[in-house]
Amino acid sequence: MQCFKRNTKKSVINALFASSGSFHSRFKNTLQVAIVDEAHRLKEKSGMYQNEGEDQVKEIINASIFSVFFIDRNQRVTFKDAGTIDKIIKFATDQNALIYEGALESQFRCNGSDGYLAWLDNVLQISETANYDGFEGDYDFKIFDDPNDMFTAIKEKNTPNNKARILAGYCWNWNKNGKNTNLVKDIQIPEHNFSISWNLGNSSTYAIDDSIDEAGCIHTTQGLEFEYVGVIIGDDLRYENGKLIVDISKRAKTDQSIKGIKKLFKEDAEKAQIIANEIVKNTYRTLMTRGQKGCYIYCTNKKLSDYFKLAFNHQLRYTYELPHTQIEAHPLVADTLSLDPDVLKSKPHKI
C-alpha cells in the first residue's frame, strides 16, 4: 500500500473510493468494477435528507460493468440499512446481469473460532440450526454478575497495549451534547453502583485513544476490532418464558438509527417487530464479535444472564446437576445440543 501511495497521485487514489450515496448521479456502466464492502449498510435513498436517487444497490449495479458486494445479513443494525441479497439479485436480474454467488466458509474474526460464532448465532436465536462442537480454548468468553468486576477484568486486559474496550447496547441517552468532559456518566447501573461515560465524541479515534474509561456503542465500533471487549447488554434484550424478547422502546431516545420504527409500529406492528428483533440481536452479535481474543459480558436482565450461563456451560461439553424444569425453560439450548434432560440429573462428567 505504501509503495502504491508513493507512485500514485493522491487525486487518483481518492478517485478509487466513493460514498455509496454518490452513484445515483453516475451514468450507466461508467465504472469497470465497483467493490462494495459492508453492502448490508447500503441505504435506499441518498443525500443528507435521504431524498436523492432511488436505491443505492440498483444505482451501483447500473453504474458499473462488474459489481462485487460483500454482505453479512447479520450486521444490519439500523432501521435504514437496506442492503439485502434478495435486492441485489432482483436489480441484477432486471439489468440482465450474470450473477455469481459465493459464501465465506471461514474467517479470522474472534481468533478464527467458527465454534464461537455458531454458538453465538444459536444463543441469540439468530440461526437455530447452526452446528458447533464447542469453542473451549479457542476463545475467552466470560459472563459477569457485576459490571464493576467485568470493567476491572477488561482494564487488566487493556494494560499491556491499549487494545481492550467496554462496549454497550445503545440503551442509555448520550447526554454530553458534544462537551469534551467525562464528568457526565451516561450509562448508569445503580444497583451495582456502576457508571461510565459514552466515548467523548472521538468516534474516529476511539480504538487508538486512551478510551478505557469510556464505553463505545454500535455506531462507534462496528467495523473495528480489539483484543478484548466487555459488552454491557441493556434492557432492549431480555429472557422470558423460554424466549429472547426484544424491546426496542428501551433504546435511548438519542439513538437516531431507529428513527422511523415507531411510525412503522403504528402502520404494521408485525413487520416493525421483525425489524426490531433483527436490529437488536444483530447489534449484540456485532458487539460480541469485536474482540479478537475474548468477549466478557454483563446483562442488565438477570434471566438473560442465567440463559447465557446455561448455554455457555453446555457448549463446554459438560453436563450439570440441573432440574428438569430448568432445561425445559431453555428449549433452544436443549434442542440445539440434543441433550436428554434425564442425563442432566447425573453427576457432572464430560460427554
ZASE-525391 format. One record per residue (C-alpha): residue number from 1; x, y, z. Coordinates in pm, 1 decimal. Each point is the difference from the previous one (the first is absolute). Example, Ala and Ser with C-alpha at 12.3 -4.5 7.8 and 13.67 -1.06 7.14 Angstrom:
BEGIN
<1 <1230.0 -450.0 780.0>>
<2 <137.0 344.0 -66.0>>
//
This chain:
BEGIN
<1 <0.0 0.0 0.0>>
<2 <282.0 242.3 87.0>>
<3 <168.8 -75.8 -330.5>>
<4 <-329.1 65.3 -175.8>>
<5 <-29.2 337.1 172.7>>
<6 <356.0 102.3 -92.8>>
<7 <-54.4 -61.9 -368.1>>
<8 <-356.0 125.1 -39.0>>
<9 <-150.4 345.0 20.1>>
<10 <-228.8 68.0 294.4>>
<11 <-278.1 103.8 -234.6>>
<12 <17.9 -338.3 -172.7>>
<13 <-14.2 -185.6 333.4>>
<14 <-295.0 208.8 117.8>>
<15 <-183.3 -75.1 -323.4>>
<16 <12.3 -370.9 84.6>>
<17 <-224.2 50.7 303.2>>
<18 <-352.5 137.3 -8.1>>
<19 <-293.2 31.9 234.2>>
<20 <-288.6 -235.4 -67.3>>
<21 <-218.0 309.7 -26.4>>
<22 <183.5 131.9 -304.8>>
<23 <-104.2 -259.7 -257.4>>
<24 <-346.0 138.8 -72.9>>
<25 <163.0 271.0 -212.4>>
<26 <217.1 -238.7 -204.0>>
<27 <-81.2 -105.2 -355.4>>
<28 <-47.2 -364.6 -89.5>>
<29 <320.8 -211.4 -7.7>>
<30 <233.4 292.8 68.9>>
<31 <205.9 -223.6 230.7>>
<32 <165.1 -326.4 -95.8>>
<33 <-11.8 -145.4 352.0>>
<34 <-173.8 110.4 320.2>>
<35 <94.1 -184.3 322.2>>
<36 <-246.5 59.1 281.8>>
<37 <106.9 -94.0 350.3>>
<38 <-261.7 -34.2 275.9>>
<39 <-277.5 7.2 -261.5>>
<40 <-257.0 -68.6 274.1>>
<41 <44.9 365.2 102.6>>
<42 <-116.6 135.9 -335.8>>
<43 <-302.3 229.0 14.7>>
<44 <-289.8 51.2 -237.2>>
<45 <14.0 376.7 -48.2>>
<46 <316.1 210.9 -1.1>>
<47 <78.8 354.3 108.7>>
<48 <-0.7 175.6 334.8>>
<49 <-378.2 -2.5 9.9>>
<50 <-40.3 -346.2 -155.9>>
<51 <-179.1 150.6 -299.4>>
<52 <235.8 -73.5 -289.7>>
<53 <9.2 -297.7 -230.6>>
<54 <-215.4 -313.4 9.2>>
<55 <200.9 -282.6 159.3>>
<56 <375.6 -19.2 58.0>>
<57 <22.8 -369.5 -94.0>>
<58 <-172.1 65.3 -333.4>>
<59 <213.5 307.2 -68.5>>
<60 <331.6 -178.1 66.9>>
<61 <-93.4 -285.1 -233.5>>
<62 <-107.6 249.3 -265.0>>
<63 <320.2 205.1 25.7>>
<64 <243.5 -291.6 -29.7>>
<65 <67.0 -273.7 -253.2>>
<66 <98.8 -239.8 278.9>>
<67 <-120.8 36.6 359.5>>
<68 <123.9 -190.3 304.5>>
<69 <-203.9 12.2 320.9>>
<70 <133.3 -122.9 334.9>>
<71 <-304.1 -44.1 221.0>>
<72 <-77.9 -137.3 344.6>>
<73 <-372.0 -18.4 67.1>>
<74 <74.5 -24.6 373.2>>
<75 <152.8 347.7 15.3>>
<76 <-307.1 206.2 -74.5>>
<77 <-4.4 228.0 305.1>>
<78 <-208.6 304.5 -101.6>>
<79 <-353.2 52.1 -127.9>>
<80 <128.3 145.2 -326.7>>
<81 <246.3 -279.5 -84.6>>
<82 <-152.8 -129.5 -323.8>>
<83 <265.0 -212.2 -172.2>>
<84 <-124.5 -358.1 -44.3>>
<85 <94.0 -298.5 -214.6>>
<86 <-352.2 -15.3 -142.8>>
<87 <19.9 362.0 -106.7>>
<88 <339.4 -46.9 -167.8>>
<89 <-133.5 -299.2 -193.1>>
<90 <-316.9 187.3 -100.8>>
<91 <175.0 308.5 -136.4>>
<92 <271.0 -206.9 -169.1>>
<93 <-267.6 -215.4 -165.9>>
<94 <-189.3 311.6 -112.7>>
<95 <315.8 107.3 -186.2>>
<96 <60.0 -346.2 -150.4>>
<97 <324.0 -38.7 191.7>>
<98 <178.5 -327.8 63.2>>
<99 <-12.6 -81.6 370.7>>
<100 <263.1 -191.9 195.2>>
<101 <-50.0 -80.7 366.1>>
<102 <257.9 -122.6 249.8>>
<103 <9.3 -55.9 374.6>>
<104 <282.0 70.6 243.3>>
<105 <42.2 -339.5 163.9>>
<106 <243.6 113.5 268.7>>
<107 <151.1 319.4 138.3>>
<108 <267.0 138.8 230.3>>
<109 <-228.3 200.6 226.7>>
<110 <-12.5 -107.1 367.8>>
<111 <324.9 -194.5 -17.7>>
<112 <-134.9 -192.4 -298.1>>
<113 <-249.1 -176.2 227.9>>
<114 <-282.7 -110.4 -225.9>>
<115 <-133.7 -187.0 303.0>>
<116 <-46.3 323.4 195.9>>
<117 <-175.4 172.3 -289.4>>
<118 <-232.5 -294.9 -54.4>>
<119 <-73.9 -18.3 373.8>>
<120 <-69.7 373.8 5.7>>
<121 <-247.7 -29.2 -287.4>>
<122 <-174.6 -274.1 195.8>>
<123 <-10.1 171.9 334.6>>
<124 <-127.8 324.7 -154.3>>
<125 <-259.8 -203.9 -189.1>>
<126 <120.2 138.9 -331.3>>
<127 <71.8 -336.6 -158.3>>
<128 <-144.2 -291.7 194.5>>
<129 <143.2 -263.7 -235.0>>
<130 <366.1 99.8 32.4>>
<131 <228.6 -291.7 88.3>>
<132 <294.3 21.6 235.2>>
<133 <209.6 -227.4 213.4>>
<134 <102.9 249.8 264.3>>
<135 <268.1 267.7 9.8>>
<136 <178.1 -73.8 327.7>>
<137 <357.2 125.2 -31.8>>
<138 <-69.0 175.5 -329.4>>
<139 <-158.9 311.4 147.8>>
<140 <-11.0 163.4 342.6>>
<141 <-365.7 54.7 90.7>>
<142 <-122.4 92.3 349.9>>
<143 <-326.8 110.8 155.9>>
<144 <6.7 242.5 294.0>>
<145 <-264.9 66.4 264.5>>
<146 <145.9 341.6 83.5>>
<147 <100.1 256.4 -265.7>>
<148 <273.5 131.2 230.5>>
<149 <170.3 -340.2 -2.8>>
<150 <-23.3 -14.6 -378.6>>
<151 <142.7 351.8 -27.6>>
<152 <293.1 -96.8 224.3>>
<153 <71.2 -307.1 -211.6>>
<154 <-8.5 203.0 -323.5>>
<155 <230.9 262.6 149.4>>
<156 <250.7 -273.5 79.4>>
<157 <-18.1 -123.7 -359.3>>
<158 <52.0 356.2 -122.4>>
<159 <315.5 67.4 202.7>>
<160 <261.1 -155.6 -234.0>>
<161 <-93.3 168.4 -328.4>>
<162 <-322.2 205.6 24.7>>
<163 <-201.7 -252.9 -199.8>>
<164 <-298.5 -72.7 222.5>>
<165 <-323.3 198.8 25.4>>
<166 <-338.3 18.7 170.2>>
<167 <-293.1 -6.9 -245.0>>
<168 <-371.4 28.9 70.2>>
<169 <-338.3 -29.5 -162.8>>
<170 <-144.9 341.5 -81.8>>
<171 <-244.5 0.9 293.6>>
<172 <125.2 313.2 174.2>>
<173 <-31.3 355.6 -132.2>>
<174 <308.0 180.9 -125.5>>
<175 <-23.4 293.4 240.1>>
<176 <321.0 195.0 -56.0>>
<177 <-123.3 193.1 -303.8>>
<178 <350.2 -2.6 -145.0>>
<179 <169.8 141.6 310.2>>
<180 <354.1 -123.1 47.5>>
<181 <-47.0 -130.1 351.4>>
<182 <-29.4 -341.6 158.1>>
<183 <-163.5 142.4 311.3>>
<184 <-338.9 -95.7 -140.4>>
<185 <-46.5 -372.7 50.2>>
<186 <-256.2 -88.9 -264.4>>
<187 <-28.1 -370.3 82.3>>
<188 <-134.0 -54.4 350.6>>
<189 <-60.1 -337.2 168.5>>
<190 <-99.2 113.4 351.9>>
<191 <-45.3 -344.5 156.2>>
<192 <372.3 -61.7 -48.8>>
<193 <111.4 360.4 56.2>>
<194 <144.9 -8.4 -351.5>>
<195 <22.3 284.8 -247.6>>
<196 <200.2 80.1 -311.1>>
<197 <-1.5 268.2 -267.3>>
<198 <-63.7 -57.5 -368.0>>
<199 <309.6 77.5 -205.8>>
<200 <68.6 372.6 -14.9>>
<201 <-94.5 66.5 -360.2>>
<202 <323.3 -161.1 -118.9>>
<203 <-163.9 -268.8 -212.0>>
<204 <268.5 10.5 -268.2>>
<205 <288.7 -51.6 246.2>>
<206 <-173.7 -195.0 276.7>>
<207 <192.3 -319.9 -79.0>>
<208 <343.1 162.5 42.6>>
<209 <-67.7 264.3 265.8>>
<210 <32.2 -61.8 372.7>>
<211 <-371.2 -86.8 12.3>>
<212 <-12.3 -274.9 259.1>>
<213 <-216.2 214.5 231.3>>
<214 <-257.4 60.8 -273.1>>
<215 <-255.3 -228.3 -160.2>>
<216 <-43.5 -40.7 -372.9>>
<217 <-335.7 -65.4 -163.4>>
<218 <-83.7 -188.9 -319.8>>
<219 <46.2 312.2 -213.4>>
<220 <344.6 64.1 148.2>>
<221 <133.6 -351.8 -34.7>>
<222 <-161.2 -180.6 -292.8>>
<223 <288.2 -91.7 -230.1>>
<224 <261.8 34.0 276.2>>
<225 <181.6 -275.6 185.9>>
<226 <168.9 -18.1 338.7>>
<227 <171.1 -283.7 183.1>>
<228 <-262.8 -10.0 275.4>>
<229 <-342.2 157.9 39.3>>
<230 <-230.2 25.5 298.8>>
<231 <-359.3 30.8 -122.3>>
<232 <-285.2 139.4 207.5>>
<233 <-326.9 -146.7 -128.1>>
<234 <-277.1 242.6 87.8>>
<235 <-374.9 -17.2 53.8>>
<236 <-80.6 -18.1 -372.0>>
<237 <65.6 -375.9 25.0>>
<238 <-137.7 -226.5 273.3>>
<239 <-84.5 -367.2 56.0>>
<240 <-356.7 -96.7 74.8>>
<241 <-194.5 -329.0 -15.0>>
<242 <266.8 -181.7 -199.7>>
<243 <46.5 273.9 -258.7>>
<244 <212.1 305.9 -64.0>>
<245 <-218.8 310.2 9.4>>
<246 <100.7 312.0 -190.4>>
<247 <-137.8 328.2 136.5>>
<248 <100.3 276.6 -236.9>>
<249 <-166.3 256.8 229.4>>
<250 <292.5 -46.2 238.5>>
<251 <237.3 146.7 -255.9>>
<252 <127.9 349.2 83.1>>
<253 <-196.4 295.7 -132.2>>
<254 <325.6 134.2 -143.0>>
<255 <40.4 -307.6 -223.1>>
<256 <-74.4 131.9 -348.3>>
<257 <55.9 -340.9 -159.0>>
<258 <-354.1 -114.6 85.0>>
<259 <-168.7 320.4 -110.8>>
<260 <-315.2 -93.7 -188.6>>
<261 <-67.0 -331.7 170.7>>
<262 <-265.4 145.8 234.0>>
<263 <-195.5 114.6 -303.7>>
<264 <29.4 -347.1 -150.8>>
<265 <-130.9 -157.2 322.9>>
<266 <-319.6 201.2 -45.0>>
<267 <-30.2 -102.6 -365.6>>
<268 <113.3 -363.1 16.9>>
<269 <88.0 -121.1 349.5>>
<270 <101.1 -349.2 -112.6>>
<271 <244.0 124.6 -262.9>>
<272 <140.3 258.3 242.1>>
<273 <64.0 -265.3 265.4>>
<274 <182.0 -221.3 -250.6>>
<275 <228.1 290.7 -89.3>>
<276 <47.1 91.2 367.5>>
<277 <98.9 -360.7 80.3>>
<278 <251.3 3.1 -282.6>>
<279 <155.0 333.1 99.4>>
<280 <39.2 -76.5 372.1>>
<281 <127.8 -357.2 -39.1>>
<282 <237.8 102.0 -278.4>>
<283 <124.2 289.0 214.0>>
<284 <104.4 -233.1 281.8>>
<285 <139.3 -256.7 -242.1>>
<286 <216.9 273.9 -150.0>>
<287 <114.3 134.1 338.4>>
<288 <74.5 -350.8 126.3>>
<289 <223.1 -70.3 -300.6>>
<290 <221.2 310.1 30.1>>
<291 <250.0 -182.4 222.6>>
<292 <273.3 -198.1 -175.8>>
<293 <95.2 -200.0 308.3>>
<294 <-295.8 25.8 231.0>>
<295 <-337.3 144.4 92.7>>
<296 <-133.3 60.5 351.7>>
<297 <-364.9 89.9 54.8>>
<298 <-229.0 142.3 265.6>>
<299 <-379.5 -8.7 -43.8>>
<300 <-232.3 245.4 172.7>>
<301 <-267.6 -270.1 -17.9>>
<302 <77.5 -276.5 253.2>>
<303 <-197.0 -267.6 -185.5>>
<304 <191.0 80.0 -318.6>>
<305 <327.2 -39.6 189.8>>
<306 <-113.8 -338.5 131.0>>
<307 <-97.1 -103.3 -352.6>>
<308 <347.0 88.5 -130.6>>
<309 <161.4 -190.3 286.9>>
<310 <-199.0 -313.7 -70.7>>
<311 <71.0 14.7 -372.0>>
<312 <370.2 64.9 63.8>>
<313 <33.0 -283.5 251.3>>
<314 <-156.5 -241.3 -247.9>>
<315 <232.5 98.3 -280.8>>
<316 <291.6 -91.4 226.0>>
<317 <-117.7 -358.3 -59.9>>
<318 <-81.9 -69.8 364.2>>
<319 <-326.6 -99.5 163.7>>
<320 <-116.9 147.8 325.8>>
<321 <-237.1 -78.2 284.2>>
<322 <-283.8 216.9 -130.2>>
<323 <-368.8 -59.2 69.4>>
<324 <-207.3 -130.8 -288.0>>
<325 <-220.2 309.8 3.8>>
<326 <298.7 227.1 -50.3>>
<327 <89.5 -174.2 -323.7>>
<328 <-358.8 19.4 -120.0>>
<329 <14.9 374.6 59.8>>
<330 <292.2 20.4 -239.9>>
<331 <-121.3 -191.6 -307.2>>
<332 <250.6 153.9 -237.4>>
<333 <292.0 -133.3 199.7>>
<334 <-150.4 -346.1 43.0>>
<335 <-114.9 -30.9 -361.5>>
<336 <319.2 132.9 -150.6>>
<337 <227.2 -231.5 194.2>>
<338 <-235.3 -300.0 -12.6>>
<339 <29.3 -46.1 375.8>>
<340 <-217.4 -248.6 183.3>>
<341 <-124.1 184.9 311.8>>
<342 <18.1 -325.0 198.6>>
<343 <376.0 -11.7 -61.9>>
<344 <32.4 329.7 184.1>>
<345 <-101.5 -167.7 326.3>>
<346 <327.2 -190.1 7.0>>
<347 <322.3 125.6 152.2>>
<348 <212.5 240.3 -206.4>>
<349 <212.8 -178.5 -257.7>>
<350 <135.3 53.2 -347.3>>
<351 <-231.1 -101.2 -282.7>>
//
